Amino acid sequence: MRKNSSWYEKYANLSLCEPYGEVHALTPVTARNNQPSVKVGDYFLHSPYDPEKEAERLANNHFKSGHFHILIGFGLGYLARNLFNKFTDKKDYLLIIEPNLEVFQYALTTIDFEPLIKSNQVGFVVGEKLPELNKYLELYINNYFKEIVIIELPNYSQLYPDLVLKIKNILTETTRDSLLNINTVHFFASDWQQNFMENLFRAIKSKPFLDLLNKLSCPIIIVSAGPSLTKQISLLHTVQNKAFILCAGSAITPLLAAGVRPHAVVSIDGGETNYHIFRELDLNTIPLIYDLVVHRRIVAEHNGPQVVFSSIPTESGLAKWTRHFLRKEIGYLLGGASVANFCIDIACKITSGAICFIGQDFAYTENKSHADNHKNIKNLSGTEIRNNERYFEVKGYFGDTVLTDTPLQAMKRAFEEYILVRRQTGDQRSIINATEGGALIEGAQNMAFKEFIDTYCTLDYSQEISNLFLNEEESENIDWCHYDKIINGERKKLLKIIELCQKANKKIGGIKPGQETIDADVLIYLDKIDKKLQSLLKKDLMHYILGPVAFRAERRFPEQARESRSERCQRILTKSKALYQDIYEASLFTEKCMEELLDKFQALKEINSMK
C-alpha cells in the first residue's frame, strides 16, 4: 500500500508554489546510520549521522505537555514524529509548517507519517500560505494563551530567512492580538452580560439591522476619531445628502463640535468610558445602530430611531435564544476590536455604493491619540514615547513611518482582513482610504478626501437616506405572557444551577485532604451534577460571563511536573471547586439581571394598563 495514502493524491501532483527567495535543489541522501535524509542546496535538513537520535534530543529539549507546538520545517518528519510520540495530554497540539512543497512531496513517498495525518492533534500548513497560517493560528492561540512553543528544524533559517522571519512575525502579531482579545473578554465579561440583559428591553421595539440590508445605493463615508479627522472634518459640510455619513462611536464628539450631524452613529463598546462619551449629547435626531452588548445607558437614554444587531454568530446558542425571546432575527455583524470594524461591515451590507473612510489613522499621527475636540484626546510627549515599549513604528499612508501600538495594529489587521475577504468573495466596489494620514491600510485605495467627494458625491440621495430608518406601523400591544414565561423560566433554571453548584462544592468539601484517589461514589455524584449543569447551560444564556470561567480554571491549576497521586487528586478537586464556584457566582449575577429585566416589563405593563 502506498505510504500516506490519505494525502498522497492531495499533494503529490501539486505544482510547486512560487519560489520564495533563492531556489535550492533537493538531493536525497542516506545518513551514516542508513536512515533516509535530504539536502536542500548545501544544507542538511537532518543530522548526516543519525537523524533519529538528533530528533529525540530536540524533542526532549522543546516538548512541553499541554502546549501548542509550532514546528517550522517538516523535512522527512523525524522531529515531528518524536514530538507526537510524547503526547499524553489531550491539549497537546503540533502545527507543522513546511514552506517547501517539493520537500513535502518527497516525504510523502519516502516515509510513513499516516498517524500524524490522521491525528486531530496535528495540523499541517504546506507551501508558502501565510494568510492561511494566520487564520489557522487564530483558531488555536486563544485556547493556549501563553502555552506556545516554537521549534525550528535545523538550517531552515539559512534556507528561508525571510520566510521564517515572516512566520515568526505572524506568530508574534497573532499571539499579541489574541492576548488583547482575551484580556478584553475577561475585563468586560460582567458588563457585557448585564448590558445584554438590559438591552433586550429596548431591542423589542428597535429596528432589526436585517431590515437595512441593500437599501442604499449611495456612497458611505465612515468617520472615525483618528487625529487626521481634524483636517478633513470641514469638508463634510459639502457632502450634505450626497453620501451617507456613518459615525464610528466616539467620533460623534468632534463631529458635533464642527456642526456636522451624521446620518447614523454606531456604538458597540460596553464599558463605562464609552457611556461617558455619549452622556448628555443631543443625539435624539440621529439614529443609533447598536450591538446588544453596548453600554445599557447609551441605549436607554437615546430616544431617537434605533437599530439593533448582534456580534454573536447566528448559529450560536445565545443567538438562537435571542431570536426566540425577541421573536425576530436582528442580524449578525462581523466586527473586531474597534467600532470601525463593525462600521465597514455595516456599510458593505447596506449599500451598493463606494465606501470611504476618514479619521481611520490606526496610529498616533503627530503624536496625537484622537482628533481635536475628542473627549479622550491625548498628546504623547517625546519622553513618553522613548520610555515606553508599547509604541512602535509601521508604514504610513504616505510611505513614511508612523507611531502605533498593539491595540491599534490589531484593529488595522482586522480591517485589512475584512477588505481581503470582500475581494475574495467578489465585491469589487471602490473601498477608499481618504484619511490622508496614519498607517497604510492594505487593500484600500488611497485618495484625497476632496477628490473622493468630487468623484463619488455628485448625486442627491436625500430620499433613500430618509427612508432608511422609517419604521412600519407597529402595534402597541405587547405579548406580556411571552416575555413573562421566558424570563421566569430562565430564572428557575438559574436557581437550579445555583443549587447544583452548592451541592457539588459541599460534596467536594467533605473529602479529606491527602487522598490519592477520589471515591467512586463521589465521582458518580459529581458526574450526575455535571450532566444536569450541561443540560441547563446548553442554551448559552450566560455566554459573556461564563466565557472566561473555563479558561481561568484550566490555567489556575495546571498539571505540575512529577506531581504525586495525592497532589494530583488535590489539584483536580481544587480546580473543580473553583469551577463550580465561578458558575455559581455567574448564575447569581445573571439571575439578578433577569429580575431587573422582569421589573422593567412589569413597570411598563402597569403603565400601559392605565392608558
C-alpha positions in Angstrom: 0.0 0.0 0.0 1.3 3.5 -0.8 2.7 5.5 2.1 0.4 8.2 3.4 -2.3 7.2 1.0 -4.9 9.5 2.5 -2.8 12.6 1.5 -0.8 11.3 -1.5 -3.3 12.4 -4.1 -3.8 15.7 -2.4 -0.2 16.8 -2.5 1.8 14.5 -4.9 0.7 16.2 -8.1 0.6 19.8 -6.9 2.8 22.2 -8.8 5.4 24.0 -6.7 4.5 27.2 -5.1 6.2 30.3 -6.5 9.8 30.0 -5.1 10.5 32.2 -2.1 13.9 33.8 -2.5 16.7 31.6 -4.0 15.7 28.3 -5.4 17.7 25.3 -3.9 18.0 21.9 -5.4 16.7 18.9 -3.4 19.1 16.0 -3.0 18.1 12.7 -1.4 20.9 11.4 0.8 21.5 8.5 3.2 22.7 9.2 6.8 25.6 7.2 8.3 23.1 5.0 10.2 21.4 4.2 6.8 18.3 6.3 7.5 16.9 8.3 4.6 17.6 12.1 4.7 17.6 15.0 2.4 19.7 18.1 1.5 18.3 21.3 0.1 21.0 23.2 -1.6 24.1 22.8 0.6 22.1 22.3 3.8 21.2 19.0 5.5 17.6 19.1 7.0 18.6 16.3 9.4 21.8 15.0 11.0 24.0 13.4 8.4 25.0 10.8 11.1 21.8 9.9 13.0 18.6 11.8 12.1 16.5 9.8 14.7 18.9 10.4 17.6 19.0 14.2 16.7 15.2 14.3 16.6 14.9 12.6 20.0 17.3 15.2 21.6 15.4 18.1 20.0 12.1 16.7 21.1 13.3 16.2 24.7 14.6 19.8 24.8 11.5 21.5 23.3 8.4 19.5 24.1 6.1 20.8 26.9 3.0 18.9 28.0 -0.3 20.7 27.4 1.2 23.2 25.0 0.7 24.3 21.4 3.8 23.4 19.5 4.7 25.1 16.2 7.3 23.3 14.1 8.8 25.3 11.3 10.1 22.7 8.9 8.9 19.1 8.4 11.7 17.6 6.3 11.3 13.9 6.5 9.3 14.1 9.7 11.8 12.8 12.3 11.3 15.6 14.7 7.6 15.8 14.1 7.1 12.1 14.9 9.2 12.3 18.1 7.2 15.3 19.3 4.0 13.5 18.5 5.1 10.4 20.3 5.5 12.4 23.5 1.8 13.4 23.5 0.0 12.4 26.7 -2.3 15.3 27.3 -5.5 15.9 25.2 -4.4 19.5 25.0 -1.0 18.6 23.3 -1.0 20.0 19.7 1.5 20.2 16.9 1.2 22.6 14.0 3.7 21.7 11.2 4.7 24.4 8.8 6.7 23.1 5.7 7.4 26.0 3.3 9.0 23.8 0.6 6.3 21.8 -1.2 9.0 19.7 -3.0 10.4 18.5 0.3 6.9 17.6 1.4 6.2 15.7 -1.8 9.4 13.7 -1.3 8.5 12.9 2.3 5.1 11.5 1.1 6.9 8.9 -1.0 9.8 8.2 1.4 8.4 7.8 5.0 5.2 6.8 6.6 3.6 9.6 8.7 0.0 8.5 8.4 -0.5 8.6 12.2 0.3 12.4 12.1 -2.1 12.9 9.2 -5.0 11.2 10.9 -4.5 12.7 14.3 -6.8 15.6 15.3 -3.9 16.9 17.5 -1.7 17.6 14.5 -2.1 20.2 11.7 -0.2 20.9 8.5 0.4 24.1 6.6 2.3 23.2 3.4 3.8 25.7 0.9 4.0 29.5 1.3 0.4 30.1 2.6 0.9 32.8 5.1 -2.7 34.1 5.1 -3.9 30.6 5.8 -1.4 30.3 8.6 -2.7 33.5 10.1 -6.3 32.1 10.2 -5.1 28.7 11.5 -3.3 30.3 14.4 -6.3 32.5 15.3 -8.4 29.3 15.8 -6.0 27.8 18.3 -4.0 30.5 20.1 -7.0 31.8 22.1 -7.2 28.3 23.8 -3.5 28.2 24.7 -2.8 31.8 26.0 1.0 31.8 26.7 1.4 28.0 26.4 3.1 28.1 22.9 6.4 26.6 21.9 8.1 27.5 18.6 10.6 24.9 17.3 12.7 25.2 14.1 14.1 22.4 12.1 17.9 22.9 11.7 19.0 25.1 8.8 15.6 26.5 7.9 16.6 30.0 8.9 19.5 29.7 6.5 17.4 28.3 3.6 14.4 30.6 4.1 15.4 33.5 6.3 12.8 36.0 5.1 10.0 33.4 5.2 10.9 32.2 8.7 11.0 35.8 9.9 7.6 36.4 8.3 6.2 33.3 10.0 7.6 34.4 13.4 6.2 37.9 12.9 2.8 36.4 12.2 3.1 34.3 15.3 4.0 37.3 17.4 1.2 39.5 15.9 -1.5 36.8 16.2 -0.4 36.0 19.7 -0.4 39.6 20.7 -3.8 40.2 19.2 -5.3 37.1 20.8 -3.9 38.1 24.3 -5.5 41.5 23.8 -8.9 39.9 22.9 -8.6 37.5 25.9 -7.9 40.4 28.3 -10.8 42.4 26.9 -13.2 39.5 27.3 -12.1 38.9 30.9 -12.3 42.5 31.8 -15.7 43.2 30.4 -17.4 39.8 31.0 -19.8 41.0 33.7 -20.6 44.3 32.0 -21.4 42.6 28.7 -23.7 40.2 30.4 -25.6 42.9 32.2 -25.7 45.1 29.1 -27.1 42.2 27.0 -29.8 41.5 29.5 -30.9 45.1 29.9 -30.7 46.0 26.2 -33.2 43.2 25.4 -35.9 45.5 26.7 -35.2 48.3 24.1 -34.4 45.7 21.4 -38.0 44.6 21.3 -39.0 47.9 19.6 -35.7 48.6 17.8 -35.5 48.1 14.1 -33.5 44.9 13.3 -30.4 45.5 11.2 -31.6 43.0 8.7 -34.2 45.5 7.6 -31.4 47.8 6.3 -29.7 45.3 4.1 -29.2 46.5 0.5 -31.4 49.5 1.0 -29.0 52.1 -0.3 -27.0 52.8 -3.5 -25.3 56.0 -2.3 -21.6 56.3 -1.2 -21.0 55.8 2.5 -18.4 57.8 4.4 -17.2 56.1 7.7 -16.0 58.8 10.1 -13.6 57.6 12.8 -11.9 59.7 15.5 -8.3 59.4 14.5 -6.1 62.5 14.6 -6.3 63.1 10.8 -10.0 63.7 11.0 -9.3 67.3 12.2 -8.0 68.5 8.8 -10.9 66.9 6.8 -14.0 67.5 9.0 -15.0 70.8 7.4 -15.3 69.1 4.0 -18.2 67.0 5.4 -20.4 70.1 5.2 -20.1 70.0 1.4 -21.4 66.4 1.3 -24.9 67.0 2.7 -27.1 64.2 1.3 -24.8 63.2 -1.5 -23.4 60.4 0.7 -24.4 58.7 3.9 -22.3 59.8 6.8 -21.8 56.9 9.3 -20.2 57.9 12.6 -18.0 55.4 14.3 -18.6 55.6 18.0 -16.7 58.4 19.8 -16.1 60.4 16.6 -19.5 61.9 17.4 -17.9 64.5 19.7 -15.6 66.1 17.1 -18.4 65.9 14.5 -21.0 67.7 16.7 -18.3 70.3 17.7 -17.9 71.0 14.0 -21.6 71.3 13.4 -21.8 68.0 11.5 -24.8 65.7 12.3 -24.2 62.3 10.8 -26.9 60.1 9.3 -26.3 57.5 11.9 -23.9 56.7 14.8 -22.7 53.2 15.6 -21.9 52.1 19.2 -20.6 48.7 20.4 -18.4 49.4 23.5 -19.9 48.0 26.7 -17.6 50.0 29.1 -18.4 52.9 31.3 -15.9 55.1 29.4 -18.0 54.8 26.3 -21.1 55.9 28.1 -19.4 59.0 29.4 -18.6 60.0 25.8 -22.3 59.8 24.8 -23.8 61.1 28.1 -25.5 64.5 27.7 -25.1 64.6 23.9 -28.2 65.6 21.9 -28.5 62.5 19.7 -32.2 62.0 19.6 -32.5 63.0 16.0 -29.6 60.8 15.0 -30.3 57.1 14.5 -28.4 54.8 16.8 -27.1 51.5 15.5 -26.1 49.4 18.5 -24.8 46.0 19.5 -26.7 44.2 22.2 -23.7 44.4 24.5 -23.2 48.2 24.2 -23.4 50.1 27.5 -27.0 49.8 28.6 -27.5 53.5 29.4 -26.5 54.7 25.9 -29.5 52.7 24.6 -31.8 53.6 27.5 -31.2 57.4 27.2 -31.4 57.6 23.5 -34.9 58.5 22.3 -34.4 58.6 18.6 -34.6 55.8 15.9 -32.7 52.7 17.0 -31.3 49.7 15.0 -30.1 46.6 16.9 -27.7 44.0 15.7 -25.7 41.1 17.3 -22.0 40.4 17.2 -22.7 36.7 18.1 -22.8 34.3 15.2 -26.3 33.3 14.2 -25.9 29.6 14.9 -24.7 30.1 18.5 -26.9 29.1 21.4 -27.2 32.7 22.6 -28.2 33.9 19.1 -30.9 31.3 19.0 -32.2 32.2 22.4 -32.2 35.9 21.4 -34.3 35.2 18.3 -36.8 33.2 20.4 -37.0 36.0 23.0 -37.3 38.9 20.6 -39.4 36.9 18.1 -37.3 38.3 15.2 -34.0 37.8 13.5 -32.0 41.0 14.2 -28.9 40.3 12.1 -25.3 39.5 12.7 -22.4 41.8 12.0 -18.7 40.8 11.7 -16.6 43.1 13.8 -13.3 43.4 15.5 -11.5 45.3 18.3 -12.8 48.7 17.0 -16.2 50.1 16.2 -14.8 51.0 12.8 -14.5 47.2 12.1 -18.3 47.0 12.5 -18.9 50.1 10.5 -17.2 48.8 7.4 -19.4 45.6 7.6 -22.5 47.8 8.1 -21.5 49.9 5.1 -20.9 47.0 2.8 -24.2 45.4 3.7 -26.5 48.3 3.4 -25.2 50.0 0.2 -24.0 49.0 -3.3 -22.1 52.3 -3.5 -18.5 53.2 -2.8 -17.1 53.0 0.7 -14.8 55.7 2.1 -13.2 56.2 5.5 -11.7 59.3 7.1 -10.1 59.6 10.5 -9.0 56.0 10.3 -5.4 56.5 11.3 -4.7 53.4 13.4 -1.7 55.4 14.6 -0.7 58.3 16.7 -0.4 60.8 13.9 1.6 63.8 15.0 1.8 62.1 18.4 -2.0 62.6 19.0 -4.4 59.9 20.1 -7.6 61.4 18.6 -9.0 64.2 16.6 -9.4 67.7 18.1 -12.5 68.1 20.4 -12.5 64.4 21.3 -13.2 63.8 25.0 -10.2 61.5 25.4 -7.6 63.2 23.3 -4.1 62.8 24.5 -0.8 64.3 23.2 2.2 62.0 23.6 5.4 63.6 24.7 8.8 62.6 23.3 9.8 61.3 26.7 6.8 59.1 27.0 7.4 57.6 23.5 11.1 56.9 24.2 10.5 55.4 27.6 7.5 53.1 26.7 8.0 49.9 24.7 4.3 49.8 23.8 4.9 52.2 20.9 6.5 51.2 17.6 6.6 52.4 14.0 4.8 51.0 11.0 4.5 52.0 7.3 2.4 55.2 6.9 -0.3 56.4 4.5 2.3 58.5 2.5 5.0 55.8 2.6 6.6 57.3 5.7 6.6 55.7 9.1 4.1 56.4 11.9 3.8 55.6 15.5 1.3 53.0 16.7 0.7 50.3 19.3 -0.6 46.8 19.6 -4.3 47.5 20.0 -4.3 49.9 17.0 -2.5 47.3 14.9 -5.0 44.6 15.9 -7.8 46.9 14.7 -5.9 47.6 11.4 -5.3 43.9 10.7 -8.9 43.1 11.2 -9.8 45.9 8.8 -7.4 44.7 6.2 -8.6 41.1 6.6 -12.2 42.2 6.1 -11.3 44.0 2.9 -9.4 40.9 1.6 -12.4 38.7 2.3 -14.8 41.1 0.5 -12.5 41.0 -2.5 -12.2 37.2 -2.5 -16.0 36.9 -2.4 -16.4 39.1 -5.5 -17.1 42.6 -4.0 -15.1 44.9 -6.3 -16.6 48.2 -5.3 -14.3 51.1 -4.5 -13.1 51.0 -0.9 -11.2 54.2 -0.4 -8.9 55.3 2.4 -9.2 59.1 2.4 -7.7 59.6 5.9 -4.6 61.3 4.4 -2.5 60.3 7.4 -1.9 57.5 9.8 -1.0 53.9 8.9 -1.2 52.4 5.5 -4.3 50.2 5.2 -3.6 47.3 2.8 -6.3 46.6 0.3 -7.8 50.1 0.3 -7.2 52.7 -2.3 -5.6 55.9 -1.1 -7.4 59.0 -2.3 -7.6 62.6 -1.1 -10.9 63.2 0.6 -11.8 66.2 -1.7 -11.1 64.0 -4.7 -13.4 61.4 -3.3 -16.2 63.9 -2.8 -15.7 65.4 -6.3 -15.7 61.9 -7.9 -18.4 60.0 -6.0 -20.6 62.5 -4.2 -22.3 64.1 -7.2 -26.0 63.0 -6.8 -28.6 63.8 -4.2 -29.7 60.7 -2.2 -32.0 62.5 0.3 -35.0 60.3 -0.4 -33.3 56.9 0.0 -31.4 58.1 3.1 -34.6 59.4 4.8 -36.5 56.2 4.0 -33.8 54.0 5.6 -34.9 54.3 9.2 -38.6 54.6 8.7 -40.5 52.1 10.9 -43.6 50.3 9.7 -46.6 50.9 11.9 -46.2 48.7 14.9 -48.9 47.6 17.3 -48.7 49.0 20.8 -49.8 45.6 22.1 -47.0 43.7 23.7 -47.4 40.0 24.4 -46.6 40.2 28.1 -47.2 36.4 28.6 -44.4 35.6 26.1 -41.8 37.6 28.0 -43.0 36.6 31.5 -42.9 33.0 30.5 -39.4 33.1 29.2 -37.9 35.3 31.9 -39.4 33.3 34.8 -38.4 30.1 33.1 -34.8 31.2 32.8 -34.8 32.4 36.4 -35.9 28.9 37.6 -33.1 27.4 35.6 -30.6 29.8 37.1 -31.8 29.0 40.6 -31.4 25.3 39.8 -27.8 25.9 38.6 -27.0 27.7 41.8 -28.4 24.8 43.9 -26.4 22.2 41.9 -23.1 24.2 42.3 -23.7 24.4 46.0 -24.3 20.7 46.3 -21.2 19.9 44.3 -18.9 22.1 46.4 -20.4 20.7 49.6 -19.6 17.2 48.4 -16.0 18.2 47.5 -15.6 19.9 50.8 -16.3 16.6 52.6 -13.3 14.9 51.0 -10.4 14.5 53.4 -7.1 16.2 52.3 -4.2 13.9 51.3 -6.3 11.2 49.5 -4.6 9.6 46.4 -7.9 8.8 44.7 -11.4 10.1 44.6 -14.0 7.6 45.8 -16.3 6.2 43.1 -19.5 7.3 44.8 -18.2 10.9 44.8 -17.3 10.7 41.1 -20.7 9.3 40.3 -22.4 12.0 42.3 -20.4 14.8 40.6 -20.9 13.3 37.2 -24.7 13.4 37.6 -24.4 17.1 38.7 -22.2 17.8 35.6 -24.7 16.3 33.2 -27.5 18.3 34.8 -25.4 21.5 34.5 -24.5 20.8 30.9 -28.2 20.5 30.1 -29.2 23.7 31.9 -26.3 25.7 30.4 -26.6 24.5 26.8 -28.7 27.5 25.6 -25.7 29.7 26.4 -27.7 32.4 28.1 -24.6 33.3 30.2 -22.4 33.4 27.2 -20.5 36.5 28.2 -20.0 36.0 31.9 -19.2 32.2 31.6 -16.7 32.7 28.7 -13.6 33.3 31.0 -14.7 30.7 33.6 -13.3 27.5 31.9 -10.3 29.5 30.7 -9.4 30.5 34.2 -10.0 27.1 35.7 -7.6 25.5 33.1 -4.8 28.0 33.8 -5.1 28.5 37.5 -4.5 24.8 38.2 -2.0 23.4 35.6 -0.6 19.9 35.9 2.8 20.1 37.7 5.8 18.1 36.8 6.3 14.9 38.9 3.2 15.6 41.0 2.3 12.8 43.3 -1.0 11.0 43.2 -2.3 12.8 46.3 -1.1 16.2 44.8 -2.9 15.4 41.5 -6.0 14.4 43.4 -6.0 17.7 45.4 -5.3 19.7 42.3 -8.3 18.2 40.5 -10.6 18.8 43.5 -9.4 22.4 43.9 -9.9 23.0 40.2 -13.4 21.5 40.3 -14.4 23.5 43.3 -13.2 26.8 41.7 -15.1 26.0 38.6 -18.4 25.3 40.4 -17.9 28.5 42.4 -17.4 30.6 39.3 -20.5 29.1 37.7 -22.4 29.7 41.0 -21.4 33.4 41.1 -22.1 33.9 37.4 -25.6 32.4 37.8 -26.3 34.7 40.8 -25.3 37.7 38.8 -27.3 36.7 35.8 -30.4 35.9 37.9 -30.2 39.4 39.4 -30.1 40.8 35.8 -33.1 38.7 34.9 -35.0 40.0 37.9 -34.3 43.6 36.9 -35.4 42.9 33.3 -38.6 41.4 34.7 -39.2 44.5 36.8 -38.9 46.7 33.7 -41.5 44.7 31.9 -43.8 44.8 34.9 -43.5 48.6 35.2 -44.3 49.1 31.5 -47.2 46.7 31.7 -48.7 48.7 34.6 -48.2 52.0 32.7 -49.9 50.5 29.6 -52.8 49.1 31.7 -53.6 52.6 33.0 -53.9 54.1 29.5 
